[in-house]
Each structure stands twice: as C-alpha cells, then as structure tokens.
Amino acid sequence: MNFTDYKFCGEVLKKYGFDGGLSEESYEKFAIYAEFLVEYNKKVNLTAITEPDEIFVKHFLDSIFLLKYVEIPNSSSIIDVGTGAGFPSVPLKIVRPDIKITLLDSLNKRVDFLRQLCERLDIDAEFVHARAEEVGQNADYRERFDFACARAVSAMNILSEFCIPLVRVGGSFIALKGHSEDIYASENSVKILGGEIENLYEYSLAGSKKLVCVKKISHTPPKYPRNSGQIKKKPL
C-alpha cells in the first residue's frame, strides 16, 4: 500500500463497519497527513508507526472509531488532551469538518508540528501549548468544552483529573484505552470530579481496545485539577 491507495483504505473501513466509506477529499487529507507525519518524524519523534497501512489502521482508524460509539452533535467543541501527533482529534476533524477542535500538548515541538499539519490540511484548530492541569484551572478553558478526549497510557483516575475539569456540565470525557486496565477502579475518582462512567465499549482493532464515555453531571470542585506533583503522588 502507498499513502494514496484509497481502495485499500475503503476496504479496511468496510471491514470495521464504516460501510459508507469516506469522501475523496478525506482520503486525500489522510494521505497528506501520513506523508507529513513520516517526514516530520525523521527530526521529531512523534510515532513509532511509520508503515502506511499501520498508520491508517492504528492511528487514523483508531481515532475515528469512536464515532461508532459516541454521538457527537453538529458543531461540537472538542479538546484533545495530550494530543501528540493529533490523535484522535485531527482525524475526527477530517471526517467531521463541522466540529471545533482544540489541540493541547505540553511539548512545543509537537504543537509546531500540529500547526504546520493543519495548515497543510487546510483545517481550523486552536493550539494550546501548556500542561493539562494548568489549562484546567484557566477560566478561558475550564468547563468550556462539549467533549474532552484523550488517547493516553495514563491510568484512568489520573487521566480523569486532567480531562474532566475541561468539560461543561452535560458534556462528556472520552478515553481511548488499552484492554488491560480495570476502568471501574477509577469510578470514585470520576465521581469526585463531577463525572459518571456512562458507557464502556470493548472492541478489537489491531489489538483489544476499550473506549470509555464519562458523562459530566456536576461542576468539578475548584481544587481540581491539582498540580502534577500532587496528582502523581496522591492520585484520586
């Protein structure tokens, strides 16, 4: 496969239940994305995955897979916490141009990549170079978003303290997780932060995965998120 093998991409999408496929424009943007990711990765370590078919499945499809399980209303705002190379929010934006994305990462070199990427893709995004716990205490971002999402290895209780404070009451935090973690072990920490585990989906996509939907049912207490040292030393 090469980066413009749209037939292959379409067959993979159908295999995993995306029967409608994507528009030609979306396929073209994914090709640009993949090529630029591999090129940029030679100077800045963004991903260990560089084969075209693996990029499409393990990064792009893995990102948009949440649309199978989560209803995202038109023009929803999404903050991607610790977005790295833009997953999952940039692939979501390619498929759903109506959504508004905010890309949050603590490393400026990643934010620089994302700015250049979005310019090449001709998509609008807000870029925030900061730590999640700082942004969560910033009135410009706190409880502002319809959705927060994260595709991260941090334990669910730690990830929840980074993400739930950013979600408005009535919105949702979506976590893309590996198969091994006991998600319900974080149920109490989620509750403390104003959330409730609404749904847990398990599926197979280049390995076993979990998608966690947390509904924001009440305001997050002002003390959260704490600073990173406190979060790591004494997780909820």
PyRosetta script that sets phi, psi and omega in degrees:
from pyrosetta import init, pose_from_sequence

init()
pose = pose_from_sequence("MNFTDYKFCGEVLKKYGFDGGLSEESYEKFAIYAEFLVEYNKKVNLTAITEPDEIFVKHFLDSIFLLKYVEIPNSSSIIDVGTGAGFPSVPLKIVRPDIKITLLDSLNKRVDFLRQLCERLDIDAEFVHARAEEVGQNADYRERFDFACARAVSAMNILSEFCIPLVRVGGSFIALKGHSEDIYASENSVKILGGEIENLYEYSLAGSKKLVCVKKISHTPPKYPRNSGQIKKKPL")
pose.set_psi(1, 142.1)
pose.set_omega(1, 167.8)
pose.set_phi(2, -112.3)
pose.set_psi(2, 178.7)
pose.set_omega(2, -172.2)
pose.set_phi(3, -69.2)
pose.set_psi(3, -13.8)
pose.set_omega(3, -179.2)
pose.set_phi(4, -112.1)
pose.set_psi(4, 20.0)
pose.set_omega(4, 178.4)
pose.set_phi(5, -81.6)
pose.set_psi(5, 76.9)
pose.set_omega(5, -175.0)
pose.set_phi(6, -66.1)
pose.set_psi(6, -28.9)
pose.set_omega(6, 179.3)
pose.set_phi(7, -62.9)
pose.set_psi(7, -45.2)
pose.set_omega(7, 178.0)
pose.set_phi(8, -59.6)
pose.set_psi(8, -46.4)
pose.set_omega(8, -179.1)
pose.set_phi(9, -59.9)
pose.set_psi(9, -43.3)
pose.set_omega(9, 179.3)
pose.set_phi(10, -63.0)
pose.set_psi(10, -39.3)
pose.set_omega(10, 178.9)
pose.set_phi(11, -65.7)
pose.set_psi(11, -39.1)
pose.set_omega(11, 178.6)
pose.set_phi(12, -65.7)
pose.set_psi(12, -42.9)
pose.set_omega(12, 178.5)
pose.set_phi(13, -58.9)
pose.set_psi(13, -44.4)
pose.set_omega(13, -179.9)
pose.set_phi(14, -65.0)
pose.set_psi(14, -37.9)
pose.set_omega(14, 179.4)
pose.set_phi(15, -57.8)
pose.set_psi(15, -36.3)
pose.set_omega(15, -176.8)
pose.set_phi(16, -102.0)
pose.set_psi(16, 17.3)
pose.set_omega(16, 169.5)
pose.set_phi(17, 94.4)
pose.set_psi(17, 5.9)
pose.set_omega(17, 174.9)
pose.set_phi(18, -92.5)
pose.set_psi(18, 72.5)
pose.set_omega(18, -170.8)
pose.set_phi(19, -64.8)
pose.set_psi(19, -27.8)
pose.set_omega(19, -178.4)
pose.set_phi(20, -76.9)
pose.set_psi(20, -10.3)
pose.set_omega(20, -177.3)
pose.set_phi(21, 65.5)
pose.set_psi(21, -160.2)
pose.set_omega(21, 179.8)
pose.set_phi(22, -128.0)
pose.set_psi(22, 166.0)
pose.set_omega(22, 175.6)
pose.set_phi(23, -72.7)
pose.set_psi(23, 158.3)
pose.set_omega(23, 177.6)
pose.set_phi(24, -60.3)
pose.set_psi(24, -36.0)
pose.set_omega(24, 178.2)
pose.set_phi(25, -61.8)
pose.set_psi(25, -40.2)
pose.set_omega(25, 178.7)
pose.set_phi(26, -64.3)
pose.set_psi(26, -44.4)
pose.set_omega(26, 178.1)
pose.set_phi(27, -60.0)
pose.set_psi(27, -41.6)
pose.set_omega(27, -179.8)
pose.set_phi(28, -63.3)
pose.set_psi(28, -40.6)
pose.set_omega(28, 179.8)
pose.set_phi(29, -68.5)
pose.set_psi(29, -36.7)
pose.set_omega(29, 175.8)
pose.set_phi(30, -64.8)
pose.set_psi(30, -35.8)
pose.set_omega(30, 177.5)
pose.set_phi(31, -64.7)
pose.set_psi(31, -45.0)
pose.set_omega(31, 177.3)
pose.set_phi(32, -60.5)
pose.set_psi(32, -45.0)
pose.set_omega(32, 179.9)
pose.set_phi(33, -57.4)
pose.set_psi(33, -51.1)
pose.set_omega(33, -176.8)
pose.set_phi(34, -62.6)
pose.set_psi(34, -45.0)
pose.set_omega(34, -178.7)
pose.set_phi(35, -63.7)
pose.set_psi(35, -42.6)
pose.set_omega(35, -179.4)
pose.set_phi(36, -69.3)
pose.set_psi(36, -37.3)
pose.set_omega(36, 178.0)
pose.set_phi(37, -60.4)
pose.set_psi(37, -46.8)
pose.set_omega(37, -180.0)
pose.set_phi(38, -65.0)
pose.set_psi(38, -42.1)
pose.set_omega(38, 179.5)
pose.set_phi(39, -62.6)
pose.set_psi(39, -48.3)
pose.set_omega(39, -176.3)
pose.set_phi(40, -70.1)
pose.set_psi(40, -29.6)
pose.set_omega(40, -178.0)
pose.set_phi(41, -64.8)
pose.set_psi(41, -18.8)
pose.set_omega(41, 178.7)
pose.set_phi(42, -69.2)
pose.set_psi(42, -24.0)
pose.set_omega(42, -179.8)
pose.set_phi(43, -113.2)
pose.set_psi(43, -23.0)
pose.set_omega(43, 177.7)
pose.set_phi(44, -131.9)
pose.set_psi(44, 123.4)
pose.set_omega(44, -177.6)
pose.set_phi(45, -71.1)
pose.set_psi(45, 105.3)
pose.set_omega(45, -179.2)
pose.set_phi(46, -111.5)
pose.set_psi(46, -31.2)
pose.set_omega(46, -176.5)
pose.set_phi(47, -157.8)
pose.set_psi(47, 149.6)
pose.set_omega(47, 172.9)
pose.set_phi(48, -91.4)
pose.set_psi(48, -5.9)
pose.set_omega(48, -177.3)
pose.set_phi(49, -99.1)
pose.set_psi(49, 114.0)
pose.set_omega(49, -175.5)
pose.set_phi(50, -130.0)
pose.set_psi(50, -3.9)
pose.set_omega(50, 176.4)
pose.set_phi(51, -78.9)
pose.set_psi(51, 136.3)
pose.set_omega(51, -174.4)
pose.set_phi(52, -53.4)
pose.set_psi(52, -46.5)
pose.set_omega(52, -178.0)
pose.set_phi(53, -67.8)
pose.set_psi(53, -34.3)
pose.set_omega(53, 178.9)
pose.set_phi(54, -71.9)
pose.set_psi(54, -36.8)
pose.set_omega(54, 175.9)
pose.set_phi(55, -60.8)
pose.set_psi(55, -44.4)
pose.set_omega(55, -177.5)
pose.set_phi(56, -64.5)
pose.set_psi(56, -44.6)
pose.set_omega(56, -176.5)
pose.set_phi(57, -79.5)
pose.set_psi(57, -51.7)
pose.set_omega(57, -169.8)
pose.set_phi(58, -80.0)
pose.set_psi(58, -21.1)
pose.set_omega(58, 177.5)
pose.set_phi(59, -109.9)
pose.set_psi(59, -58.3)
pose.set_omega(59, -172.7)
pose.set_phi(60, -72.9)
pose.set_psi(60, -53.6)
pose.set_omega(60, -179.2)
pose.set_phi(61, -65.3)
pose.set_psi(61, -39.3)
pose.set_omega(61, 178.0)
pose.set_phi(62, -59.6)
pose.set_psi(62, -34.2)
pose.set_omega(62, 179.9)
pose.set_phi(63, -72.4)
pose.set_psi(63, -47.4)
pose.set_omega(63, -175.4)
pose.set_phi(64, -81.2)
pose.set_psi(64, -7.1)
pose.set_omega(64, -179.2)
pose.set_phi(65, -61.3)
pose.set_psi(65, -27.0)
pose.set_omega(65, -178.7)
pose.set_phi(66, -63.9)
pose.set_psi(66, -20.4)
pose.set_omega(66, 177.8)
pose.set_phi(67, -67.5)
pose.set_psi(67, -17.6)
pose.set_omega(67, 175.6)
pose.set_phi(68, -71.7)
pose.set_psi(68, -24.8)
pose.set_omega(68, -171.9)
pose.set_phi(69, -115.9)
pose.set_psi(69, -23.8)
pose.set_omega(69, -173.7)
pose.set_phi(70, -118.5)
pose.set_psi(70, 127.4)
pose.set_omega(70, 175.9)
pose.set_phi(71, -84.8)
pose.set_psi(71, 117.3)
pose.set_omega(71, 179.4)
pose.set_phi(72, -109.3)
pose.set_psi(72, 106.8)
pose.set_omega(72, -177.8)
pose.set_phi(73, -60.2)
pose.set_psi(73, 159.0)
pose.set_omega(73, 179.7)
pose.set_phi(74, -56.7)
pose.set_psi(74, 137.6)
pose.set_omega(74, 176.8)
pose.set_phi(75, 65.5)
pose.set_psi(75, 21.4)
pose.set_omega(75, 177.3)
pose.set_phi(76, -64.5)
pose.set_psi(76, 150.3)
pose.set_omega(76, 175.7)
pose.set_phi(77, -99.5)
pose.set_psi(77, 134.8)
pose.set_omega(77, -176.9)
pose.set_phi(78, -132.1)
pose.set_psi(78, 128.9)
pose.set_omega(78, 171.4)
pose.set_phi(79, -106.9)
pose.set_psi(79, 129.2)
pose.set_omega(79, -178.6)
pose.set_phi(80, -101.7)
pose.set_psi(80, 108.0)
pose.set_omega(80, -171.8)
pose.set_phi(81, -89.1)
pose.set_psi(81, 123.1)
pose.set_omega(81, -175.6)
pose.set_phi(82, 64.3)
pose.set_psi(82, 48.4)
pose.set_omega(82, -169.0)
pose.set_phi(83, -66.5)
pose.set_psi(83, -23.6)
pose.set_omega(83, 178.2)
pose.set_phi(84, 63.9)
pose.set_psi(84, -115.2)
pose.set_omega(84, 179.7)
pose.set_phi(85, -90.2)
pose.set_psi(85, 15.1)
pose.set_omega(85, 174.1)
pose.set_phi(86, 103.4)
pose.set_psi(86, 14.7)
pose.set_omega(86, -177.4)
pose.set_phi(87, -103.1)
pose.set_psi(87, 131.3)
pose.set_omega(87, 9.0)
pose.set_phi(88, -97.6)
pose.set_psi(88, -2.3)
pose.set_omega(88, -163.7)
pose.set_phi(89, -71.6)
pose.set_psi(89, -35.3)
pose.set_omega(89, -178.5)
pose.set_phi(90, -68.7)
pose.set_psi(90, -45.3)
pose.set_omega(90, 172.8)
pose.set_phi(91, -58.7)
pose.set_psi(91, -37.2)
pose.set_omega(91, 177.0)
pose.set_phi(92, -62.1)
pose.set_psi(92, -41.3)
pose.set_omega(92, 179.8)
pose.set_phi(93, -65.7)
pose.set_psi(93, -34.8)
pose.set_omega(93, 177.6)
pose.set_phi(94, -63.6)
pose.set_psi(94, -42.6)
pose.set_omega(94, -178.5)
pose.set_phi(95, -79.9)
pose.set_psi(95, -33.7)
pose.set_omega(95, -178.4)
pose.set_phi(96, -124.7)
pose.set_psi(96, 80.3)
pose.set_omega(96, -176.6)
pose.set_phi(97, -61.0)
pose.set_psi(97, -17.5)
pose.set_omega(97, -177.7)
pose.set_phi(98, -72.5)
pose.set_psi(98, -23.5)
pose.set_omega(98, -176.5)
pose.set_phi(99, -74.2)
pose.set_psi(99, 156.1)
pose.set_omega(99, 178.3)
pose.set_phi(100, -108.4)
pose.set_psi(100, 122.4)
pose.set_omega(100, -175.7)
pose.set_phi(101, -113.4)
pose.set_psi(101, 142.3)
pose.set_omega(101, 172.6)
pose.set_phi(102, -120.9)
pose.set_psi(102, 123.3)
pose.set_omega(102, -175.5)
pose.set_phi(103, -102.7)
pose.set_psi(103, 113.3)
pose.set_omega(103, -175.7)
pose.set_phi(104, -112.0)
pose.set_psi(104, 124.1)
pose.set_omega(104, 175.2)
pose.set_phi(105, -150.1)
pose.set_psi(105, 148.7)
pose.set_omega(105, -176.6)
pose.set_phi(106, -85.0)
pose.set_psi(106, -12.2)
pose.set_omega(106, -179.2)
pose.set_phi(107, -104.4)
pose.set_psi(107, 122.6)
pose.set_omega(107, -176.3)
pose.set_phi(108, -64.8)
pose.set_psi(108, -31.4)
pose.set_omega(108, -179.7)
pose.set_phi(109, -65.6)
pose.set_psi(109, -30.4)
pose.set_omega(109, 175.6)
pose.set_phi(110, -73.8)
pose.set_psi(110, -40.0)
pose.set_omega(110, 178.5)
pose.set_phi(111, -63.3)
pose.set_psi(111, -38.9)
pose.set_omega(111, 176.5)
pose.set_phi(112, -60.4)
pose.set_psi(112, -44.1)
pose.set_omega(112, 176.7)
pose.set_phi(113, -58.9)
pose.set_psi(113, -45.3)
pose.set_omega(113, -176.6)
pose.set_phi(114, -64.4)
pose.set_psi(114, -38.7)
pose.set_omega(114, 177.4)
pose.set_phi(115, -60.8)
pose.set_psi(115, -47.3)
pose.set_omega(115, -179.7)
pose.set_phi(116, -66.2)
pose.set_psi(116, -39.6)
pose.set_omega(116, 178.9)
pose.set_phi(117, -60.7)
pose.set_psi(117, -50.1)
pose.set_omega(117, -177.1)
pose.set_phi(118, -65.8)
pose.set_psi(118, -30.9)
pose.set_omega(118, 175.4)
pose.set_phi(119, -65.9)
pose.set_psi(119, -42.5)
pose.set_omega(119, 178.9)
pose.set_phi(120, -66.0)
pose.set_psi(120, -34.8)
pose.set_omega(120, -178.6)
pose.set_phi(121, -84.4)
pose.set_psi(121, -8.9)
pose.set_omega(121, -177.7)
pose.set_phi(122, 56.7)
pose.set_psi(122, 48.3)
pose.set_omega(122, 175.5)
pose.set_phi(123, -123.3)
pose.set_psi(123, 148.2)
pose.set_omega(123, 179.5)
pose.set_phi(124, -86.8)
pose.set_psi(124, 139.6)
pose.set_omega(124, 176.2)
pose.set_phi(125, -157.0)
pose.set_psi(125, 156.9)
pose.set_omega(125, 171.9)
pose.set_phi(126, -102.3)
pose.set_psi(126, 136.9)
pose.set_omega(126, -177.4)
pose.set_phi(127, -114.9)
pose.set_psi(127, 130.8)
pose.set_omega(127, -180.0)
pose.set_phi(128, -129.4)
pose.set_psi(128, 116.8)
pose.set_omega(128, 175.6)
pose.set_phi(129, -97.9)
pose.set_psi(129, 99.4)
pose.set_omega(129, -177.3)
pose.set_phi(130, -170.9)
pose.set_psi(130, 169.2)
pose.set_omega(130, 174.0)
pose.set_phi(131, -84.6)
pose.set_psi(131, 145.3)
pose.set_omega(131, -175.6)
pose.set_phi(132, -60.0)
pose.set_psi(132, -38.6)
pose.set_omega(132, -178.1)
pose.set_phi(133, -68.5)
pose.set_psi(133, -26.6)
pose.set_omega(133, 175.7)
pose.set_phi(134, -74.7)
pose.set_psi(134, -43.2)
pose.set_omega(134, -179.3)
pose.set_phi(135, -65.1)
pose.set_psi(135, -35.3)
pose.set_omega(135, -180.0)
pose.set_phi(136, -65.7)
pose.set_psi(136, -19.0)
pose.set_omega(136, 177.2)
pose.set_phi(137, -102.4)
pose.set_psi(137, 4.1)
pose.set_omega(137, 180.0)
pose.set_phi(138, -92.2)
pose.set_psi(138, 121.7)
pose.set_omega(138, -176.1)
pose.set_phi(139, -59.1)
pose.set_psi(139, -23.1)
pose.set_omega(139, 179.3)
pose.set_phi(140, -71.4)
pose.set_psi(140, -19.5)
pose.set_omega(140, -175.5)
pose.set_phi(141, -122.5)
pose.set_psi(141, -25.3)
pose.set_omega(141, -175.0)
pose.set_phi(142, -62.3)
pose.set_psi(142, 128.0)
pose.set_omega(142, 178.2)
pose.set_phi(143, 51.2)
pose.set_psi(143, 39.0)
pose.set_omega(143, -178.0)
pose.set_phi(144, -101.0)
pose.set_psi(144, -25.4)
pose.set_omega(144, -165.2)
pose.set_phi(145, -100.3)
pose.set_psi(145, 148.5)
pose.set_omega(145, 174.0)
pose.set_phi(146, -69.5)
pose.set_psi(146, -36.7)
pose.set_omega(146, 179.9)
pose.set_phi(147, -139.8)
pose.set_psi(147, 143.8)
pose.set_omega(147, 162.7)
pose.set_phi(148, -117.1)
pose.set_psi(148, 141.1)
pose.set_omega(148, 177.9)
pose.set_phi(149, -133.4)
pose.set_psi(149, 154.1)
pose.set_omega(149, 178.2)
pose.set_phi(150, -152.2)
pose.set_psi(150, 138.1)
pose.set_omega(150, 177.2)
pose.set_phi(151, -121.0)
pose.set_psi(151, 83.2)
pose.set_omega(151, -166.7)
pose.set_phi(152, -140.2)
pose.set_psi(152, 161.6)
pose.set_omega(152, -178.5)
pose.set_phi(153, -91.4)
pose.set_psi(153, -10.5)
pose.set_omega(153, 179.2)
pose.set_phi(154, -58.7)
pose.set_psi(154, 147.6)
pose.set_omega(154, 177.5)
pose.set_phi(155, -60.1)
pose.set_psi(155, 152.1)
pose.set_omega(155, -173.0)
pose.set_phi(156, -59.7)
pose.set_psi(156, -37.0)
pose.set_omega(156, -179.3)
pose.set_phi(157, -67.4)
pose.set_psi(157, -35.7)
pose.set_omega(157, 177.7)
pose.set_phi(158, -72.7)
pose.set_psi(158, -45.4)
pose.set_omega(158, -179.7)
pose.set_phi(159, -61.0)
pose.set_psi(159, -37.1)
pose.set_omega(159, -179.8)
pose.set_phi(160, -63.7)
pose.set_psi(160, -38.1)
pose.set_omega(160, 179.9)
pose.set_phi(161, -69.4)
pose.set_psi(161, -29.3)
pose.set_omega(161, 175.6)
pose.set_phi(162, -73.1)
pose.set_psi(162, -35.5)
pose.set_omega(162, -167.2)
pose.set_phi(163, -102.4)
pose.set_psi(163, -42.7)
pose.set_omega(163, -173.5)
pose.set_phi(164, -59.9)
pose.set_psi(164, -37.8)
pose.set_omega(164, 178.6)
pose.set_phi(165, -60.4)
pose.set_psi(165, -18.2)
pose.set_omega(165, -178.4)
pose.set_phi(166, -86.0)
pose.set_psi(166, -12.1)
pose.set_omega(166, -173.5)
pose.set_phi(167, -95.3)
pose.set_psi(167, 136.6)
pose.set_omega(167, 175.9)
pose.set_phi(168, -69.9)
pose.set_psi(168, 156.3)
pose.set_omega(168, 174.1)
pose.set_phi(169, -62.3)
pose.set_psi(169, 129.1)
pose.set_omega(169, -174.6)
pose.set_phi(170, 98.9)
pose.set_psi(170, -14.6)
pose.set_omega(170, 177.3)
pose.set_phi(171, -87.8)
pose.set_psi(171, -169.1)
pose.set_omega(171, -175.2)
pose.set_phi(172, -141.2)
pose.set_psi(172, 148.1)
pose.set_omega(172, 169.8)
pose.set_phi(173, -106.5)
pose.set_psi(173, 127.5)
pose.set_omega(173, -178.3)
pose.set_phi(174, -116.0)
pose.set_psi(174, 121.9)
pose.set_omega(174, 179.3)
pose.set_phi(175, -114.2)
pose.set_psi(175, 129.9)
pose.set_omega(175, 175.2)
pose.set_phi(176, -100.5)
pose.set_psi(176, 113.9)
pose.set_omega(176, -169.1)
pose.set_phi(177, -125.5)
pose.set_psi(177, 163.0)
pose.set_omega(177, 171.4)
pose.set_phi(178, -75.4)
pose.set_psi(178, 173.8)
pose.set_omega(178, -170.9)
pose.set_phi(179, -79.3)
pose.set_psi(179, -20.8)
pose.set_omega(179, -166.1)
pose.set_phi(180, -84.2)
pose.set_psi(180, -21.4)
pose.set_omega(180, -173.8)
pose.set_phi(181, -74.6)
pose.set_psi(181, 139.4)
pose.set_omega(181, 173.5)
pose.set_phi(182, -83.1)
pose.set_psi(182, 96.9)
pose.set_omega(182, -174.1)
pose.set_phi(183, -62.2)
pose.set_psi(183, -38.9)
pose.set_omega(183, -175.0)
pose.set_phi(184, -72.3)
pose.set_psi(184, -8.0)
pose.set_omega(184, 172.5)
pose.set_phi(185, -67.1)
pose.set_psi(185, -18.9)
pose.set_omega(185, -179.7)
pose.set_phi(186, -96.5)
pose.set_psi(186, 7.0)
pose.set_omega(186, -173.2)
pose.set_phi(187, -57.6)
pose.set_psi(187, -40.7)
pose.set_omega(187, -178.5)
pose.set_phi(188, -69.3)
pose.set_psi(188, -40.9)
pose.set_omega(188, 179.1)
pose.set_phi(189, -64.6)
pose.set_psi(189, -39.2)
pose.set_omega(189, 176.9)
pose.set_phi(190, -60.8)
pose.set_psi(190, -42.3)
pose.set_omega(190, 179.7)
pose.set_phi(191, -64.2)
pose.set_psi(191, -43.2)
pose.set_omega(191, 178.6)
pose.set_phi(192, -57.3)
pose.set_psi(192, -36.5)
pose.set_omega(192, -176.3)
pose.set_phi(193, -83.8)
pose.set_psi(193, -1.1)
pose.set_omega(193, 178.2)
pose.set_phi(194, 98.7)
pose.set_psi(194, 12.2)
pose.set_omega(194, -177.2)
pose.set_phi(195, -113.0)
pose.set_psi(195, 176.8)
pose.set_omega(195, 177.3)
pose.set_phi(196, -150.5)
pose.set_psi(196, 128.3)
pose.set_omega(196, 177.9)
pose.set_phi(197, -67.4)
pose.set_psi(197, 112.1)
pose.set_omega(197, -174.1)
pose.set_phi(198, -90.7)
pose.set_psi(198, -44.3)
pose.set_omega(198, -178.4)
pose.set_phi(199, -147.9)
pose.set_psi(199, 148.0)
pose.set_omega(199, 173.8)
pose.set_phi(200, -132.2)
pose.set_psi(200, 119.1)
pose.set_omega(200, -179.1)
pose.set_phi(201, -112.3)
pose.set_psi(201, 135.9)
pose.set_omega(201, 175.7)
pose.set_phi(202, -115.7)
pose.set_psi(202, 135.0)
pose.set_omega(202, -177.8)
pose.set_phi(203, -152.9)
pose.set_psi(203, 169.8)
pose.set_omega(203, -179.6)
pose.set_phi(204, -116.4)
pose.set_psi(204, 124.4)
pose.set_omega(204, 177.0)
pose.set_phi(205, -154.7)
pose.set_psi(205, 98.8)
pose.set_omega(205, -173.4)
pose.set_phi(206, 53.3)
pose.set_psi(206, 44.9)
pose.set_omega(206, -176.1)
pose.set_phi(207, 117.7)
pose.set_psi(207, 165.7)
pose.set_omega(207, -178.9)
pose.set_phi(208, -77.8)
pose.set_psi(208, 136.4)
pose.set_omega(208, -176.0)
pose.set_phi(209, -132.9)
pose.set_psi(209, 161.4)
pose.set_omega(209, 172.2)
pose.set_phi(210, -130.5)
pose.set_psi(210, 141.0)
pose.set_omega(210, 173.3)
pose.set_phi(211, -121.2)
pose.set_psi(211, 122.6)
pose.set_omega(211, -175.2)
pose.set_phi(212, -110.6)
pose.set_psi(212, 128.2)
pose.set_omega(212, 176.0)
pose.set_phi(213, -110.2)
pose.set_psi(213, 119.5)
pose.set_omega(213, 178.2)
pose.set_phi(214, -112.0)
pose.set_psi(214, 121.8)
pose.set_omega(214, 177.6)
pose.set_phi(215, -87.0)
pose.set_psi(215, 134.6)
pose.set_omega(215, 176.8)
pose.set_phi(216, -87.6)
pose.set_psi(216, 111.6)
pose.set_omega(216, -173.9)
pose.set_phi(217, -107.8)
pose.set_psi(217, -14.0)
pose.set_omega(217, 177.1)
pose.set_phi(218, -154.1)
pose.set_psi(218, 163.0)
pose.set_omega(218, -178.4)
pose.set_phi(219, -63.3)
pose.set_psi(219, 142.9)
pose.set_omega(219, 175.3)
pose.set_phi(220, -72.4)
pose.set_psi(220, 130.4)
pose.set_omega(220, 176.8)
pose.set_phi(221, -53.4)
pose.set_psi(221, 143.1)
pose.set_omega(221, -173.5)
pose.set_phi(222, -56.9)
pose.set_psi(222, -26.4)
pose.set_omega(222, -176.9)
pose.set_phi(223, -71.1)
pose.set_psi(223, -14.3)
pose.set_omega(223, -178.8)
pose.set_phi(224, -108.9)
pose.set_psi(224, 142.5)
pose.set_omega(224, 1.6)
pose.set_phi(225, -77.8)
pose.set_psi(225, 147.5)
pose.set_omega(225, 174.2)
pose.set_phi(226, -79.5)
pose.set_psi(226, 178.5)
pose.set_omega(226, 176.7)
pose.set_phi(227, -72.4)
pose.set_psi(227, 163.1)
pose.set_omega(227, -171.7)
pose.set_phi(228, -61.1)
pose.set_psi(228, -35.0)
pose.set_omega(228, 179.1)
pose.set_phi(229, -62.3)
pose.set_psi(229, -44.0)
pose.set_omega(229, 178.7)
pose.set_phi(230, -67.0)
pose.set_psi(230, -41.1)
pose.set_omega(230, -179.6)
pose.set_phi(231, -60.3)
pose.set_psi(231, -43.7)
pose.set_omega(231, -176.9)
pose.set_phi(232, -78.0)
pose.set_psi(232, -35.2)
pose.set_omega(232, -177.9)
pose.set_phi(233, -74.9)
pose.set_psi(233, -37.7)
pose.set_omega(233, -177.4)
pose.set_phi(234, -137.0)
pose.set_psi(234, 72.6)
pose.set_omega(234, -179.4)
pose.set_phi(235, -64.2)
pose.set_psi(235, 149.9)
pose.set_omega(235, -179.5)
pose.set_phi(236, -63.5)
pose.dump_pdb("model.pdb")
